[in-house]
Amino acid sequence: MSAHLVKGDDSVLRNEVLDALIAQLLGDQDRTLALEEIVIPSPATAVGGDGAGEMTGSGSDARSAALAVAINASQTPPFMTDQRVVVVRDVGLINAAEVGPLLEYLDDPLDTTELVLVAGGGALNKKIETAIKSNGEVLAPEATEASDVLARATRDAGLRLTPAAEKAVLDHAGSEAGMVKRIVTTLATIDSDGSPIDVGEVIPYLTDAGSVPVWDLTNAIEKGDTKSALATLNRLLNATSAKQTRAMHPLQALAVLVSHYRRLLRLDDPEIRSPEAAAKALGGKTNPNSARFRLKQAQRLGPEGLQRAFEYLANADLDLKGRRAIPEDVVMETLVARLCALENRR
């Protein structure tokens, strides 16, 4: 097998698969002679890159240059080793106009080269995966859900966590399965006699919280749970993740809330009485079970409540855009608290 594609949204889990693959391909060969790694540069580093191995020039030129280096390395016979292992990272940055030379190589790869393409940087060009499947293999993490990763990681590390400790880890990591892996790796250093690790031993290792899905915010607001809603908002505005390298901007969080209440506004119609009718009103992409909850919320708020919600949203939008000298986080916290209070009043 001479071509491999390593996929996965979470960089920690993806790199775990990659490391295992590289170790398998290299065997006992000299790593310094057999392995070559190339990173496809992002637009941010393409112009005037100052890091080791970074390409300089315009974005497209730099990516094409990096790709040319990778293909040249793949076409070069091994030196003092049985084979070469060429790893190309962030191939999601390669666009349709640049992918031609790579596809040409994959159509007739060199037998003595193991080419490993690693997803990342953007959406992977489908032609790359199709070409790999014809002449190689596609690999991805076996577990991607945080709870599944926790179960597998603790089993592999020989650790036992109490239910309370497991809950603390999962609550802290949110949707970041890779963070779960990092926490378990750290916990494995605890000098334990094999007894279950309790929540008190776990807490010191929980530092920066992981990101959470945006619907956790709207769900907390719908319940009128101000404490949970504010905590979720804080994580959205400050936490980063393998999928989202930048924290959410307050205007993005506001857009999530506006979209949520616009959906409720569509259901503010006395003719809409069933989950099926609600799903149809929402565009048919929402299943009736989910539409039922939205319909109940719209009915609970009523026209007056929805009008007040949009007043809050409009005022927050103006304040975020500079109407008043109020910090952005305070604007969003005030908005969320008001929306929760609105739910409680109803």
C-alpha positions as CSV (number, residue, x, y, z in Angstrom):
1,M,0.0,0.0,0.0
2,S,1.6,3.3,-1.1
3,A,-1.0,6.0,-0.3
4,H,-2.8,6.9,2.9
5,L,-5.3,9.5,4.0
6,V,-5.7,10.3,7.7
7,K,-9.0,12.1,8.4
8,G,-10.8,13.4,11.5
9,D,-12.1,16.8,12.7
10,D,-10.3,16.7,16.0
11,S,-6.5,17.3,15.6
12,V,-5.6,15.5,18.8
13,L,-7.4,12.3,17.8
14,R,-6.3,12.6,14.2
15,N,-2.6,13.0,15.2
16,E,-2.9,9.9,17.4
17,V,-3.9,7.9,14.3
18,L,-1.1,9.5,12.3
19,D,1.6,8.7,14.9
20,A,0.5,5.1,14.9
21,L,0.6,4.9,11.1
22,I,4.0,6.5,10.8
23,A,5.4,4.1,13.4
24,Q,4.0,1.2,11.5
25,L,5.3,2.4,8.2
26,L,8.8,3.2,9.5
27,G,9.3,0.0,11.4
28,D,13.0,-0.1,12.5
29,Q,14.1,2.3,9.7
30,D,16.1,5.4,10.5
31,R,13.5,8.1,11.0
32,T,15.9,10.9,10.0
33,L,16.6,9.2,6.6
34,A,13.2,7.6,5.8
35,L,10.7,10.3,6.9
36,E,10.0,13.7,5.3
37,E,7.2,16.0,6.4
38,I,5.7,18.9,4.5
39,V,3.0,21.3,5.7
40,I,0.7,23.0,3.2
41,P,0.9,26.7,4.2
42,S,-2.3,28.5,5.1
43,P,-3.0,32.0,3.6
44,A,-1.9,33.6,6.9
45,T,1.6,32.0,6.8
46,A,2.0,32.0,3.0
47,V,3.1,35.6,2.8
48,G,6.4,36.2,4.4
49,G,6.4,33.1,6.5
50,D,9.1,33.1,9.1
51,G,8.8,29.6,10.6
52,A,11.0,26.7,9.7
53,G,9.9,25.1,6.6
54,E,7.3,27.6,5.8
55,M,6.8,28.7,2.2
56,T,6.8,32.4,1.2
57,G,4.9,34.2,-1.5
58,S,1.2,34.5,-2.4
59,G,-1.1,31.9,-0.9
60,S,-1.7,29.9,-4.1
61,D,2.0,30.0,-5.2
62,A,3.1,28.9,-1.7
63,R,0.6,26.0,-1.6
64,S,1.7,24.9,-5.1
65,A,5.3,25.1,-4.1
66,A,4.8,23.0,-1.0
67,L,2.8,20.5,-3.0
68,A,5.6,20.4,-5.6
69,V,8.1,19.6,-2.8
70,A,5.9,16.8,-1.5
71,I,5.4,15.3,-4.9
72,N,9.1,15.5,-5.7
73,A,9.9,13.8,-2.4
74,S,7.4,11.1,-3.2
75,Q,9.0,10.5,-6.6
76,T,12.5,10.3,-5.2
77,P,13.8,6.8,-4.5
78,P,14.8,6.1,-0.8
79,F,18.4,6.7,0.3
80,M,20.0,4.1,2.6
81,T,16.5,2.8,3.6
82,D,14.0,0.4,2.1
83,Q,11.4,3.1,1.6
84,R,10.5,6.7,2.1
85,V,7.6,7.9,4.1
86,V,6.3,11.3,3.0
87,V,3.8,13.0,5.2
88,V,1.8,16.0,3.9
89,R,-0.2,17.9,6.5
90,D,-3.2,20.2,6.1
91,V,-4.2,18.9,2.6
92,G,-7.6,20.5,3.1
93,L,-6.0,23.8,2.1
94,I,-5.4,22.5,-1.4
95,N,-8.1,23.8,-3.8
96,A,-9.5,22.4,-7.0
97,A,-7.1,24.5,-9.2
98,E,-4.0,23.2,-7.3
99,V,-4.9,19.5,-6.9
100,G,-4.0,18.3,-10.4
101,P,-0.3,17.3,-9.9
102,L,-1.2,15.4,-6.7
103,L,-4.0,13.5,-8.4
104,E,-1.6,12.7,-11.3
105,Y,0.9,11.2,-8.8
106,L,-1.7,9.2,-7.0
107,D,-2.7,7.7,-10.3
108,D,0.7,6.1,-10.5
109,P,2.5,6.2,-7.1
110,L,6.1,5.1,-6.6
111,D,6.3,1.7,-5.0
112,T,9.1,2.6,-2.6
113,T,7.2,5.7,-1.2
114,E,4.5,5.6,1.4
115,L,2.6,8.9,0.9
116,V,0.5,10.0,3.9
117,L,-1.9,12.8,3.4
118,V,-3.3,14.4,6.6
119,A,-6.6,16.3,6.6
120,G,-6.8,19.7,8.2
121,G,-6.9,23.4,7.2
122,G,-10.3,23.2,5.4
123,A,-12.7,20.9,3.6
124,L,-10.9,18.1,1.9
125,N,-11.2,18.0,-1.9
126,K,-13.3,14.9,-2.7
127,K,-11.1,14.0,-5.6
128,I,-8.2,13.4,-3.2
129,E,-10.2,10.9,-1.1
130,T,-11.4,9.1,-4.2
131,A,-7.9,8.8,-5.6
132,I,-6.6,7.5,-2.3
133,K,-9.3,4.8,-2.1
134,S,-8.2,3.5,-5.5
135,N,-4.5,3.1,-4.5
136,G,-4.4,3.1,-0.7
137,E,-6.4,3.4,2.5
138,V,-8.4,6.0,4.4
139,L,-7.9,6.1,8.2
140,A,-9.8,7.9,10.9
141,P,-10.2,7.8,14.7
142,E,-12.3,4.9,15.9
143,A,-14.0,7.0,18.6
144,T,-15.0,10.7,18.1
145,E,-17.7,11.3,20.7
146,A,-16.3,12.6,24.0
147,S,-17.9,9.8,26.1
148,D,-16.6,7.1,23.8
149,V,-13.1,8.6,23.8
150,L,-13.2,8.7,27.6
151,A,-14.2,5.1,27.9
152,R,-11.5,3.9,25.5
153,A,-8.8,6.2,26.8
154,T,-9.3,5.2,30.5
155,R,-9.4,1.5,29.5
156,D,-6.2,1.8,27.5
157,A,-4.5,3.7,30.4
158,G,-5.7,1.2,33.0
159,L,-7.6,3.9,34.9
160,R,-10.9,3.8,36.6
161,L,-12.9,7.0,37.2
162,T,-15.9,7.3,39.5
163,P,-19.1,8.4,37.8
164,A,-18.8,11.8,39.4
165,A,-15.2,12.1,38.0
166,E,-16.3,11.0,34.5
167,K,-19.1,13.6,34.6
168,A,-16.6,16.3,35.6
169,V,-14.3,15.5,32.7
170,L,-17.1,15.3,30.1
171,D,-18.7,18.6,31.4
172,H,-15.4,20.3,31.3
173,A,-14.4,19.0,27.8
174,G,-17.8,19.7,26.2
175,S,-17.7,18.7,22.6
176,E,-13.8,18.4,22.6
177,A,-13.1,14.7,22.4
178,G,-9.4,15.5,22.0
179,M,-9.4,17.4,25.3
180,V,-10.7,14.3,27.0
181,K,-7.7,12.3,25.6
182,R,-5.3,15.0,27.0
183,I,-7.0,14.9,30.4
184,V,-6.8,11.1,30.6
185,T,-3.1,11.2,29.6
186,T,-2.4,13.6,32.4
187,L,-4.4,11.6,34.9
188,A,-2.4,8.5,34.0
189,T,0.6,10.2,35.7
190,I,-1.3,10.1,39.1
191,D,0.3,7.6,41.5
192,S,-2.7,5.4,42.1
193,D,-3.1,2.1,43.8
194,G,-5.7,1.0,41.2
195,S,-8.7,2.4,43.1
196,P,-11.1,4.6,41.2
197,I,-10.1,8.2,40.8
198,D,-12.7,10.5,42.3
199,V,-13.8,13.9,41.3
200,G,-11.6,15.6,43.8
201,E,-8.4,14.2,42.2
202,V,-9.7,15.2,38.7
203,I,-10.6,18.8,39.4
204,P,-7.0,20.1,39.6
205,Y,-6.3,18.8,36.1
206,L,-9.3,20.6,34.5
207,T,-7.9,24.0,33.3
208,D,-9.2,25.7,30.2
209,A,-12.7,24.5,29.4
210,G,-13.5,23.0,26.0
211,S,-16.0,24.4,23.5
212,V,-19.6,23.5,23.5
213,P,-22.3,23.2,20.8
214,V,-24.1,26.5,20.2
215,W,-27.5,24.7,20.9
216,D,-26.4,24.3,24.5
217,L,-26.9,28.1,24.9
218,T,-30.4,28.2,23.4
219,N,-31.4,25.1,25.3
220,A,-30.3,26.7,28.6
221,I,-32.2,29.9,27.8
222,E,-35.3,27.9,26.9
223,K,-35.2,26.3,30.4
224,G,-34.7,29.7,32.0
225,D,-31.5,28.4,33.5
226,T,-29.6,31.7,33.8
227,K,-26.5,30.2,35.5
228,S,-26.0,27.5,32.9
229,A,-26.8,29.9,30.0
230,L,-24.2,32.4,31.2
231,A,-21.6,29.6,31.7
232,T,-22.3,28.3,28.2
233,L,-22.0,31.8,26.8
234,N,-18.6,32.3,28.5
235,R,-17.3,29.1,26.9
236,L,-18.6,30.0,23.5
237,L,-16.9,33.4,23.7
238,N,-13.6,32.2,25.1
239,A,-13.0,28.5,24.4
240,T,-11.3,27.3,21.2
241,S,-11.3,23.8,19.8
242,A,-9.7,21.6,17.2
243,K,-12.6,22.4,14.9
244,Q,-12.7,26.1,15.7
245,T,-9.3,27.6,16.3
246,R,-10.8,31.0,17.2
247,A,-13.4,31.6,19.9
248,M,-16.8,32.8,18.8
249,H,-17.2,36.6,18.4
250,P,-20.1,38.2,20.3
251,L,-21.8,39.1,17.0
252,Q,-21.6,35.5,16.0
253,A,-23.2,34.5,19.3
254,L,-25.9,37.1,18.7
255,A,-26.5,35.8,15.3
256,V,-27.2,32.3,16.8
257,L,-29.8,33.8,19.1
258,V,-31.4,35.9,16.4
259,S,-31.7,32.8,14.2
260,H,-33.2,30.8,17.1
261,Y,-35.9,33.4,17.8
262,R,-36.7,33.9,14.1
263,R,-37.5,30.2,14.0
264,L,-39.8,30.7,17.0
265,L,-41.4,33.6,15.3
266,R,-42.4,31.4,12.3
267,L,-44.3,29.2,14.8
268,D,-46.3,32.1,16.3
269,D,-49.4,31.2,14.3
270,P,-52.6,29.8,15.7
271,E,-52.9,27.5,12.6
272,I,-49.8,25.7,13.6
273,R,-50.9,23.2,16.3
274,S,-49.0,19.9,15.6
275,P,-45.3,19.0,15.5
276,E,-45.7,18.0,11.8
277,A,-47.1,21.5,11.0
278,A,-44.3,23.1,13.0
279,A,-41.7,21.1,11.1
280,K,-43.2,22.1,7.8
281,A,-43.3,25.8,8.9
282,L,-39.6,25.6,9.8
283,G,-38.7,24.4,6.2
284,G,-39.1,20.7,6.5
285,K,-35.5,20.2,7.6
286,T,-36.4,19.8,11.3
287,N,-37.8,16.5,12.5
288,P,-41.2,16.7,14.2
289,N,-39.8,15.7,17.6
290,S,-37.4,18.7,17.6
291,A,-40.2,21.0,16.1
292,R,-42.4,20.0,19.0
293,F,-40.1,21.6,21.5
294,R,-39.8,24.8,19.4
295,L,-43.5,25.0,19.1
296,K,-44.0,24.7,22.8
297,Q,-41.5,27.5,23.4
298,A,-43.2,29.7,20.8
299,Q,-46.6,29.1,22.4
300,R,-45.2,29.7,25.9
301,L,-43.7,33.1,24.9
302,G,-46.6,34.2,22.7
303,P,-46.6,37.3,20.5
304,E,-45.9,39.6,23.4
305,G,-42.9,37.5,24.7
306,L,-41.5,37.2,21.2
307,Q,-41.8,40.9,20.6
308,R,-39.9,41.6,23.9
309,A,-37.2,39.1,22.9
310,F,-36.6,40.9,19.6
311,E,-36.4,44.2,21.5
312,Y,-33.6,42.7,23.6
313,L,-31.9,41.3,20.5
314,A,-32.1,44.6,18.6
315,N,-30.7,46.6,21.6
316,A,-27.8,44.2,22.0
317,D,-27.0,44.5,18.3
318,L,-26.8,48.3,18.6
319,D,-24.7,48.1,21.7
320,L,-22.3,45.6,20.2
321,K,-21.9,48.0,17.3
322,G,-21.0,50.9,19.5
323,R,-24.2,52.7,20.5
324,R,-23.0,52.7,24.1
325,A,-19.6,52.2,25.7
326,I,-20.4,48.9,27.2
327,P,-18.0,45.9,27.0
328,E,-19.1,43.3,24.5
329,D,-19.2,40.5,27.0
330,V,-21.4,42.5,29.4
331,V,-23.8,43.2,26.5
332,M,-24.1,39.5,25.7
333,E,-24.4,38.5,29.4
334,T,-27.1,41.1,29.9
335,L,-29.0,39.8,26.8
336,V,-28.8,36.2,27.9
337,A,-29.9,37.0,31.4
338,R,-32.9,39.0,30.0
339,L,-33.9,36.2,27.7
340,C,-33.8,33.7,30.5
341,A,-35.9,36.0,32.8
342,L,-38.3,36.3,29.9
343,E,-38.7,32.5,29.7
344,N,-39.2,32.3,33.5
345,R,-41.9,35.0,33.5
346,R,-43.8,33.1,30.9
